[in-house]
Amino acid sequence: GSPITAEERRLRDKKHLDDITAARLPPLHHSPAKLLPIEESIAIQIQQKEAYEEMQAKLAAQKLAERLNIQMVRFEPEGEASMKYREVRDED
């Protein structure tokens, strides 16, 4: 056959894809990828890992509390009850 141009090949491939599936890629709403220095990339990965592990720990604690029927209440040793006891009233 005769050689086809890159544009014709692209159109043919697009038509072929249209024939195979109706799925479409969503529009690109974010900026394209950019290159980062390796130090910055490592710092971002460490930060994301710490945030992920913190979230996992919170979720694990919540699931454990639900499983053991533990109710978390606010504990104030210097709260209202002790203040009522320590209140000094003038008898005059």
Secondary structure, DSSP 8 states (H G I E B T S, - for coil): -----HHHHHHHHHHHHHHH---------S-------HHHHHHHHHHHHHHHHHHHHHHHHHHHHHHTT-------TTSHHHHHHH------
